[in-house]
């Protein structure tokens, strides 16, 4: 089959976590899909910490699973330690996290892509895009091969003019040992897509046998692991499916044979070494122009911005079952290598540590995401979608959710269908994408529970119930799994009805639970339900008052979220609209009145003017999800 003679429905450029989910989503919807990557051997590589999940991130991974994505199940079967964060707090903010075997995670996802029908994987570096009449129609590669497609999804990660820094040393590349996409940026600038620079970093990797774990605090995994995938509703063959070719994907029973992580800390000596060498740091010497992640600061930042802190915690985490390599979580730096050695050996347990890989910072181009519609399609170029770090985000999970949404919407665009757009009250995915396309970002964006005003509705166990209508409408799950989710939903609703209508000793079961907590005895037959159903019922009953309040607030605001703003509306010609407001709206091109209301500087009076204009023109409610 000659690739460059085919017109694909979707071409995905880049095979990191965003690219992998985009390609799988598109091909599983039946679209002919091409996945291009500069190096097949680093598909889905975990460039930084080999961990998935955490606060808000864990909920997003469960949402990925609810929409037919791969990250959750791939994590479960390659995970080596599982922990539920915030276990002592309310279920709304509890978040699963897993340490993965880095290579097993990567190899299994690569194999999954290779076995996926409707998907072709090819190794070539995209050097530029091909445009015709304001639309993208394909891409050129370093092999002088051109590929053509109805839509293109760009997921270039940190590779756009990537430049790595170790002290004063500079090396081109988006990741240590990998290449830099040096010409693709010019292709974006050519069609008026704005680019800016960001920076991220990674800590050194250490040889485990050179570490003294007796000086560290052991952190074991949970005895009863919280997994990411919804195993109670998924098809049995999804776990360890042997393909028709006889190929069995890599992995093991989720949650078994967990390994330990370890905790240590910096010292006064560490602080002294870092402060004495700040001028040698690429970031503090002015070598790096890009803005770094506020919520994952380098060790230099920690000792400068938090000078009053006597020490900073570090987590020593294994990279896999079959390697002796360890990741030092919390020790990101761009200091010279000789200084890195001194810093590492000033830490308890690491006095004789051998470094396998140096820490480094990487600076790269990103496209401010306010240039995108909520579907993640470019406002500048039709049929062009962006997902992942090119949109200014940080983290595997943030990249993966964007990739999934971009992949689905690329297919919908190719077919002329309505896009998948999730609202802020439906999911963390909805919050993330709305934040990006409405507010933009000037630093690597990371999802937190605090960013979601309706987070009480987002407990991680409810993801597939919350997003079932989206998965059904866009054909993202098998019919058998949809039926199981519907049955689960019905059982949850059945028991919620019982708890709010049936009495025990004169009091409603629900009131007893709200006053006494989850430990209150429940009807005997309730124990016959699955743990997943019981957990969801208990959550909804205990937090009923708060959930009802959130839902009332959502309903109150829902009307402006449904009012679609015509794409061709001339904001500058609207009488009664402030000039400053009109200019902002013209630049942002908001999708709905709800989105317009969240743009900085847009006030309620401006929204009222728009609403009157749209209603008088006869525009109805949007048909978005």
N, C-alpha and C positions, 0 to 999 in steps of 0.2 A: 504493500500500500504506500503510495507516494503522498506524504503528508502535505506538501505545499501545493498539491492539486485539489485539496479538499477545502471546502468552506465549513468550518466548525460552527456550531451554535455558540460555544463559549471557549475562549482561549484564556487560560490562567497563567500569568507570568510570575513565577516564584513559587517554591514548594516548601515554605515554612509552615507554621501552624495555621496562618490565614489561608495560604494557597491550598494546603491539603484539604481543609474543610470546604473551601469554595469549589474545588474540583470534584469532591465526593458529592456535595449537595447537587451540583449541576448534573452530573452523570447519573445519579440515582433518580433524578426527575426524568430521565430518559433523553437528555440533551447530549448531542455529540460534543465531547469535551476534550481539549488538548491542554495538558499541563507541561509547561516549559520550565526547566530549572538549569541553572549553570552547573550544578553538580548533583547527579542522582544519588551519590553516596551520602549526601548530607540532607536528604529530604527529612523534614520534621525534626531536625536536630535541635536539641535543647542547649542553646548557646550559653545560657547562664545556669541558674540553679535547676537541676533536674527534679523540680517539684511542680505539682499542679494543685490549684485551689488556694484556700486562704479566705480571709474576710471578703465577702461579696464575690470574690473570684470563684469560690467553691459553688456558690449559688448559680453563677453564670455557666459553669461546666454542666450542672444538672439541667439547665435550660437548653444547652447544646444537645444533650441527650434527648430531651423532650421534643426537639425539632429534627431528630434523625441524624445528628452529627456523630463524630467518631471519638472525640477527645475523652469522653467519660469512660467508655468501655475500654479504650486503649490504655487509660490510666489504671483501671481496676486490674487488668490482667498483666500489667508490667510493674505494678506498685510494689515497693519493698517496705514501706511503713505508712500507716494510716492514722491520722489523728483528727478528732473533731474539736475545732477551736471554739472558744467561748462556751464550753459544755456546761459551765455553772450558771450561764446567763439564759435569757429567754430564747426560745427556739427560733425566733425571727432573725436573730443575729448569729446563730450557730452556723459554722461553716466547715465543711470537710476539707481536708488537705492531705495530700499523699506525696511521699518521696518516691520517685520512680527509678527504675534501672534505665539509665540514659540511653544506652545502646539498644536494649530490648524495646523501649518505647519507639525509638526511631525505626528500627528494623521491622517491627510489626506494622507500623503505619505505612511504611514504604511498600511492604508486601500487600497490604490492603488496597493501596492505590493500584498496584500492578494487576491485581485480580479483579478490579472493578469493571464491569461491563460499561460500554459507552465512553470509556476513558482511555486516552492514549498519553503515556508519559514519554517525554523526549528531552535529552540533555542538549541544551543550547542556551547561550546567554542572549537575552533580548537587548539589542543595541538601540533600537528606536521603534516608534509606532508609525503605522501608515494611516494617514488621514485623507478623507475625501469629502468635500463639501460640509465641513463642520462635524463629521462623524469619524470615529475610528473604525477601520475596516481590517486591520491586521497588524503584524509586527515583523520587523527584520531582526536577524540574529547574527552572531559572530561567525556563523558557518556560511554566510551569504545565502541562507535559505529564508524565504519569506513564507509566513503563515497567514491565512485569511480566516476571519471569523465574523459572525454577526455582532458579537459583543466581546469585549476584552476586560478582564479583571486583573488589576495590577496589585501585587502583594510583595513588594521588593524588600520589606524589612529595613535593615540598616545598611543595605548595599548601595543605595544611590549616592555615588561619590563618597563612599565610606572611607574614612581615614582613621587609623588606629594610632593611639598615643601611649608610649611607655616612657615617661620622663620627656626628654627632648627628642627621642626617637619617634619617627613617623613612618608608618607603613600603610600603603593603600590596601583596603579590604573592609568588608562589612563584618568580618569575624576572623579571629586569629587562624591563619592557615588557609583562608579563602580569598576570593577575588573581590574587586570593587566594580560596580556598574557605573562606568565613567561617562558614557555618552547618552544614556536614557534621559537624564535630567534635561538635556538640551531639547529633546523631543517634546517634553512637557512645556518648557518655556516658549517654544515655537508657537504653540497654540494658545498662549495666554494663561497657562496654569502657573500660579505663584508658588515658589518654593522658598523654604527657610531652612535653618540648620538646627538640629537638636543633638544632644550628647547623651550617651549612656555608658555604663561600665560594668566590669565584672571582676571578681576577686581572684587571687591565685588559687591553683589547685595543688594539693599536697599529697605526698606519698604516705599512706596510712601506717606502714610499719615503722615510720620514723617519728610517729606521734606517741605521746605518753597519755593514754586515756585515763590513767589513775588520777590525774590532776584535773579531770573534767567531770561535769555532772552528766550522768547518763539520762537520755530521754527515750523511753520505749514507746512503741506504738500502742494504740488502744487494744484492749483484749477483745472487744467486739467492734470491729472496724465499721465505720460509716463509708459506704462505697459511693461512687459518683453516678454510675448507670442505674437505671430503674430495672433491676433484674426481675422484679415481680411481674412486669408487663411485657418484657421483650421476648422475642422469639428465641426458643432454646438454642437454635443453631448459631445465634449471634456470638456466643461466648467462645467456643472453640470449633468453628465450622471448618470441616474438611471440604475443600472445593471439589468440583467435578474432576479437576485435574489430579486430585489426590494430594494437593498441597494443604498442609495444616499450618495456620499462622502461629507465630511465636506467642508464648504467654503461659501463665500458671493460674492456679485457683486463687481468686481474689482474696486478699487478706491473710494468706498463709505465710508462715516462716518469715515474719517481719524482722527487720534489722534495727539496730539502735542508732540514734543520732546523739550528739554530745554537745554540751554547752560549756563555754569558757568566757573570758573577758579580756579587754585591753587593760593595760597597767599604766602607771605614771611614766614608766620608761617608754612605753608605746607613744604616749602623748608627746613626750619630749622629742623623740625621733621624728615624728610627723611634723611638729611645729618648726624644728630646726631645718627641715628640708622642704618647706612649703614652696620656696622659690623654684624648686626643681620639678614640682608637679606640673604636668601639662595644663591642668585647669587653672592653677593659680599663677602660672607664669604668663598667661595670656595667649598660649598656643591654641587653646580651644575657644572658639567663638560661640558654639552651640550651647543652648540652655540644658542643664542636666535635670534628672528627676528629683523633685523636692522630697518625695516620700521614700526614696531609696538612696540616701546620700552617700557619698564616698567617705572614706575614713578621714580625709582631709577636712571635708565639710563638717563632719561630726565634731572634730576637735576645735574648729573655728566657730561654728554656729552654736555649739552647745559646750562652751568652754567651762561652764560651771559643773558639768558632769564629771565625777571622778573616774568613771570607767564606762565602757560600752560593751554590751553583751555580743558574743559571737557564737555561731552555731556551726559545728563541724559535722557535715552531712555526707554520707557515702554516695558515690556516683553510680553504684550498681552492685549486683551480687558477684560478678566475675571480674571485678577490678579492685585495686587497692588505692584508687584515686579518691580524694576527699575534697569537697567544696567548702570554702570558708565563708559562710553566709554572714554578711555584715562588714566585710573587709574589702569592698570595692575601692580601687585606687588607680591613679595614673602616675604614681611616683616611679623613679628609675628603679631598675631591677635590683641593684645592690642595696638600695634603701628598703625595698620590699622585703628582702631577706632579713634585715635588721628588725623591721617592724614585726614580721611573723615570729621571729625567735624571741621577742620580748613578751610573748603571750604564754600564760601557763599551759603546759602540755605540748607546746610547739617549740620548745627551746632547741630541739635538734631536728626540726622539720626540714625535709627536702622538698623543694618546689619542683613540681612537674611542668607547670605552665605559669607564666607570669600573669599578674593582673594587668588590665589595660582599659583605656577609655576609647570609645569609638564615636566619631562625629559623622553625621549623615544628613542628607536632604530629606525633608518631609513637605507635603503639600497641605497647608492649613485646611482643615476639613470643612470650614464654612463654605468652601467651593463645591460642596456636594449636596445633593438632595437627600432626604431621609432614606431613600432606597440605596444610598451610597453611589449613585450615578453622578458623574461630573456635570456641573451646570455649564461648563465651558464646552465640553465635547460630548456629543450624544453617543450612547452605547459604551462609554468608558466608565468602569467602576474601580474604586480604590478601596483597599481593605488592609488593616494591620498597622504596622508602625509607620507606614507612609502617611497615615492620617494623624500621626502625632501621639499614638498610644504607646504604652509600655506594658509588657507582659504577654505570656503565651495565651492566656485565657481571653484577654481583650482582643488579641489578634484573631483568635479562632472564631469568636462570635461574629466579628465583622466579616470574616471570610465566608462563613455559612450564609449570612444575610446577603452578601454581595453575589455569591454563587446562585442562590435562589432567584434573586432579582435580575441577574443577567439572563437566566432562562426565561423569566417572565417577560423581560424586554424583548428577547428574540421571538417570543411567541405572541407578543402583543397583549399580554395579560396584566392584571393589576399587581402592583408590587407588594411584597411583604414588608409592612411597616408596623412595628410594635410600639404601643403607647407607653408613656412613663409609668402608668399605673398597672401595667401588665407584667413587666419583667425588668431585671437589671440590664438586659440587652437593650430594651427600649430607652432606658435612662442613658446608657452609654452613648448610643447613636444620637439621641436628641441633644445631649450635651455637646457632642463633637460638632454636629452640623449647625447647631443654633448658637452656641457660645464660642466654639473654637477652643484652641489651647495654645499656650505659649511655652509649655513645658511638657515632658512626657506624661500623658494622662494615665492615671491609674484609678480603677474603680474601688470605691469604698461604700459601705452600707450607708454612711451619712449623706452620700450624694442622692440617695433615693428618698423622696419625701413620703412615698407610700411603702416603705420597706416592710411594714408589718404584714403586708400582703404577699411578701416574697420569701416565706420560709422555704428552705431548699427542697423539702419533701413534696411541695405542691406544684413544682415546675410543670410536670406533664399535664396536670389538670388545668392549670392556668393557660397553657399554650396549645391545648388540644385543638381549638378551632383553627389556629394558624397551620398546625401540622396537617390537619384534615384538608383544609382548603387548597393547600399547595402540594398535596401528595407526598409528604415527607416521611411518612411512616407506613408500614405494611397494614393491610386491612385487619389482620389478626391482632396486631398490637393495638390498633385504634379501638378494636372491640374490647380488649382487656382493660384499656384505660377507661373506657366508658363504664364498664362493669365496676371498676374500682371507684369511679366517681359516684355511681349510683349507691354503692355500699356506704360511702362516706356520707352522702346526703341522707340515706336511710337512718343511720345511727345519729346523725345530728338532730334529725327530727325526733327520735326517741328521747334523747337527752334533754330536749327542750319541751317535751310534752308529758313524759312519764315521771311518776313520783316515787320516792322511797322515804318512808317514815314522814310523809306529809310534805316533803320538799322535792322540788325538781332535781333530777339527777344533775342537770347542768349547773344549777346553783350550788349543789354540794361540791362539785368539782371546782367551781370558781372560788369557793371559800376555802376548800381544803387542798387544792392542787391535784396533780396527776396521781397521787397516792391514794385517793379516795376509792373505796371499793366500787366496782362497776357491775352492771348486769352480767350474770354468768355467761350468757351466750356471746357477749362482746369479745370474750377471750378466744372465741373460735375464728374471729376475723384475722386477716394477715397483719403482721406487725406494721406494715406500711399504712393500711387502712386505719388501724387503731391510733397510730401517731398523728395522722392528719385529722381525725375526729377530735382527739384530745386537744390538739392545738387550736382548732376552730372553736371548740366549746369554751376553753379556758380564756381565750382572748376575744370572745365574741363581742363584747362592748367596744373594744378598740377597733376590731375589724369592721364592725357596723359603722363606726364613726368615719373610718377611712373610706369606706364605700360611699357614704353620703357625700363626702368631700369630692370624690371622683365624679359622682353623678352631677354634682353642682357645676363642675367645670367641664363636663364632657361635651357640652353643646359647642363650645368654641373649638374643641379638638376636631370636631367633625366638619367644620365649615372650611371647605377647600378654597384656597385663593387661586383664581385663574392664573395660569402660567404666563399669559401675555398681558397681565395688568400693568398699566403704566402708573407707578406710584407717584412720579413727579408731576403728573397731570391732575392729581386728585385735589379738589378744592377742600380746604379745611384741615388738611394734613400738614403738620409742621415740616418745614424744609429739611431739617436735620433727620426727622423720622423718615421722610420719603426717601432720602438718600440711603439710609441704612437698610430700609426694606428693599430698595432696588438692588443694593449690593448683595444682600443675603438671599433674596428670592424665597421667602418662607413658603412652606407647603400648605399650612393651615393657619387659621387665626390663632390657634393654641401655640403653635411654634412662634408665630410673630410676637405674641405676648411675652415670650421668654428672651427676646433679643434685648440686650442691654440698651437702655435709653428709650425704649418703647413704653409708653404709659397707657393706662386704661382709656383715656380720652382718644388716643390714636386708634385703639382697637375698636372703639365705638364707631368712629368715622368709617373705618374699613367695613365693619359689620353692616352698617346702613347701606353703604355702596353696593356690597356684594348681594345683599338681600333684595335691594331694589332692582338689580340687574337680572334677577331671576336665577342666580346660581344656587343650586341646592347643596345638600350635604354631600361630602366626598364619599367615594366608594372604597376608601382604604379600609384595611382591617382594623 
